[in-house]
């Protein structure tokens, strides 16, 4: 036999195989709508993955830049020690820091970079606009010009001016500067308690504790311009409050590096390193005879909310991508399976000519790879656009600039590889089925014989002929039917769950808050500074109500981990301006012994308490036994309710704000 004759069968087989692959491609092209739908779903999956991945990467970069301990960052503190009911003198703060330095063990906890006193007080901004003078709830920080931690963040190109250094200078947070039409050089009037003074605006910047522009203890930011945060110098704070220079109600600790702290949303306890620091702090507080609340980064609500937002973005990247790719893969499986059926005779002929099963599988494995590659390419092209859209949306919500934007190669690979694997595996079953076709069964026509079920015919006999035939045809192919149901289920889970969650949150939280509160404005006051507000309300025939609301409570859970909660003191739980939804037990009433309290249902469940229990909690640093008499619903954060008079006796604060 000549060499040409020996090569002829191989050439014929190669020609036949190429012919089959071309017909496969033509068959896919004939169903353009289905083909484009699959490519679209793959591209949407990659688009979503790159969007979420790039969003979380750049969001993390923004936090790292803001929190960094360098000339560009604000150097977020590691520990906050505060007491909002009293002011410590400069000598008390110095004594505490000296005691802490003397007892510090750098071999165990790392070096103590700084121990700084600060004053953080609530007050008001007096702003004039076209409607007259507006009194705006405010929070003022006294920050020395040479502060080491929790500095004002002034990113280049996104801030103006400089930090305050003189006693008459102030920096206003950039969240509100546009809403109030403030600019560098303006003279603004601010107050704390009964005093008000003029300051010159010298800067517009940001602060790591005020990324979410909301009052402490609240997760709902007010409308722009209805809540103001400003940063004075230490001498400016002394001028505003009348206290001596160096007096403080907050102490910040910055430790070399970042000691590990416990994450509230995990079961594992990660706070071993920060606990060593807290132990030294507790000893120094006792030695200095100071009462205070001690919080790390995981217990600081303003920091933790943003961390969980970032973690949520990270966790959402892969599931969203895989679920959308799974829907696309199911469509690919069904499409290729139909192609195998339509090309059964060609496959059978090739098998009789000696084409191996592996060769037959190649075309059906290449098809999903090509579809996946095209979809991934489109997703990669539009992914950065989606990421920038999400980052712009985030900036509009929180008002903090994303100074650097990029998508690392790791993000592309972590999205594209899982997508291609899922899509490739979707072609494995049709390819395997094609290679297992027996020529004799196909060419004899036996594989096309379908014997209907007598039971199905009886069950569908009352239906119109077309409808009954469609149902019987679908049920005779249970795999295809099951995969269709699976694809529909994933789609509903992906899109329906988000809508249901949003609607549920709106119904249970936001609508409840709106129905249960009848006040129009909340004016924050300093200790003993409520008389001026009450007098104004009386002169203007406005109803008023005092309340205490301080996030200064903490308690140890069953695992020995400290959990923070908000203390709320109200005069009337039924007919006051802020009604409380009591779902079990009763509202607190006056008691001669242990103070009665009511706790929100989430905290009750989490802590394992019941009505009638008498746990010991820490209120602004003081241990206090309380009696649980009721359970409430509708709070967004852990909340413990008291009668205001009893909470005032326990904390020494008559009111923190006025409705």
Secondary structure by P-SEA (a helix, b strand, c coil): ccccccaaaaaaaaaaaaaaaaaaaaaaaaaaaaaaaaaaaaaaaaaaaaaaaaaaaaaaaaaaaaacccccccccccbbbbbccccccaaaaaaaaaaaaaaccccccccccbbbbbbbbbbcccccccccbbbbbbbbbbcccccccccccccccccccccccccccccccccccccccccccbbbbbbcccccbbbbbcccccccccccccccccccccccccbbbbbbcaaaaaaaaccccccccbbbbbcccccbbbbccccccccaaaaaaaaaaaaaaaaabbbbbbbcccccaaaaaaaaaaaaaaaaaaaaaaaaaaaaaaaaaaaaaaaaaaaaaaaaaaaaacccccccaaaaaaaaaaaaaaaaaaaaaaaaaaaaaaaaaaaaaccccccbbbbcaaaaaacaaaaaaaaaaaaaaaaaaaaaccaaaaaaccccbbbbbaaaaaaaccccaaaaaaaaaaaacaaaaaaaaaaaaaaaaacaaaaaaaaaaaaacaaaaaaaccccbbbbbccccaaaaaaaaaaacbbbbbbbbbccbbbbccccbbbbbbbbbbccccccccccccccccccccccccccccccaaaaaaacccccbbbbbbcccbbbbbbbcccccccccbbbbccaaaaaaaccccccccc
